[in-house]
Amino acid sequence: MAKMKIKKGDNVIVLTGRDKGKTGTVIKALPTESRVIVQGVNLAKRHTRQTAQERGGIIEKEASIHVSNVAHVDPKESKSTRVGYKTLDDKSKVRIARRSGEVID
């Protein structure tokens, strides 16, 4: 299994599908399934029964999207970019945006 370069809290853009071009923040990363849940993207309607904690009815909820269909948003240019790794002088490994060279985390 390949390592996922997208983590929770990352700002991503959708590359394909009905939500192409939308941007959002990763709410949850599912590395075993190679999927992510992005805020406001791939909304699905769920018919839920009323419980003691929640009201019933039709609820819109984010569904997961495959990690190959999203890309990081470059912090400098606000366009999609690939992710690379770089070792800093203090021997710490950080993720960088390939487009601009900016540090992501």
NORGIDA-V285788 format. One record per pair of residues at least 24 apart in sequence whose C-alpha atoms are under 10 Angstrom apart, sorted by sequence separation. I is the first residue (numbers start at 0). J is the second residue. D is the distance in whole Angstrom. If there is no record, write none. Layout:
I:J:D / I:J:D
This chain:
6:30:9 / 13:37:9 / 17:41:8 / 18:42:9 / 37:61:7 / 38:62:9 / 40:64:9 / 72:96:8 / 73:97:8 / 74:98:10 / 75:99:7 / 3:28:9 / 5:30:9 / 12:37:9 / 16:41:9 / 36:61:7 / 37:62:8 / 71:96:8 / 73:98:7 / 74:99:8 / 75:100:9 / 3:29:9 / 4:30:10 / 11:37:8 / 36:62:6 / 37:63:7 / 72:98:10 / 73:99:7 / 74:100:10 / 75:101:7 / 3:30:6 / 10:37:9 / 11:38:10 / 13:40:8 / 35:62:9 / 36:63:5 / 37:64:8 / 73:100:9 / 74:101:7 / 2:30:8 / 3:31:9 / 5:33:10 / 7:35:8 / 9:37:9 / 10:38:10 / 12:40:10 / 13:41:10 / 34:62:10 / 35:63:5 / 36:64:6 / 73:101:8 / 74:102:8 / 1:30:9 / 2:31:10 / 5:34:10 / 6:35:8 / 7:36:9 / 8:37:9 / 34:63:6 / 35:64:6 / 36:65:9 / 73:102:10 / 74:103:7 / 0:30:9 / 1:31:10 / 3:33:7 / 5:35:8 / 7:37:9 / 33:63:10 / 34:64:5 / 35:65:6 / 36:66:9 / 73:103:8 / 0:31:8 / 2:33:9 / 3:34:9 / 32:63:10 / 33:64:9 / 34:65:4 / 35:66:6 / 72:103:9 / 0:32:9 / 1:33:9 / 3:35:10 / 33:65:6 / 34:66:5 / 35:67:10 / 37:69:9 / 71:103:9 / 0:33:9 / 32:65:8 / 33:66:6 / 34:67:8 / 35:68:10 / 29:63:9 / 32:66:9 / 33:67:8 / 34:68:9 / 35:69:9 / 26:61:9 / 28:63:9 / 29:64:10 / 34:69:10 / 27:63:9 / 28:64:10 / 29:65:9 / 30:66:9 / 26:63:10 / 29:66:9 / 28:66:9 / 22:69:9 / 24:71:10 / 16:64:10 / 21:69:10 / 22:70:10 / 23:71:10 / 19:68:9 / 20:69:10 / 22:71:9 / 23:72:9 / 19:69:9 / 22:72:8 / 13:64:9 / 15:67:9 / 16:68:8 / 13:66:10 / 14:67:8 / 15:68:6 / 13:67:9 / 14:68:5 / 15:69:8 / 13:68:6 / 14:69:5 / 22:77:10 / 12:68:9 / 13:69:5 / 14:70:7 / 11:68:10 / 12:69:6 / 13:70:7 / 22:79:10 / 11:69:6 / 12:70:5 / 13:71:9 / 20:78:10 / 10:69:10 / 11:70:5 / 12:71:6 / 13:72:10 / 20:79:10 / 10:70:9 / 11:71:4 / 12:72:6 / 5:66:8 / 9:70:10 / 10:71:6 / 11:72:5 / 12:73:10 / 4:66:9 / 9:71:7 / 10:72:6 / 11:73:9 / 3:66:8 / 9:72:8 / 10:73:9 / 3:67:10 / 5:69:9 / 10:74:9 / 5:70:8 / 12:77:9 / 14:79:9 / 4:70:9 / 5:71:7 / 11:77:10 / 12:78:8 / 13:79:9 / 4:71:9 / 10:77:10 / 11:78:9 / 12:79:7 / 11:79:8 / 12:80:9 / 11:80:9 / 4:81:9 / 5:82:9 / 4:82:7 / 4:83:9 / 4:84:10 / 5:94:10 / 4:94:8 / 10:103:10 / 9:103:8 / 9:104:9
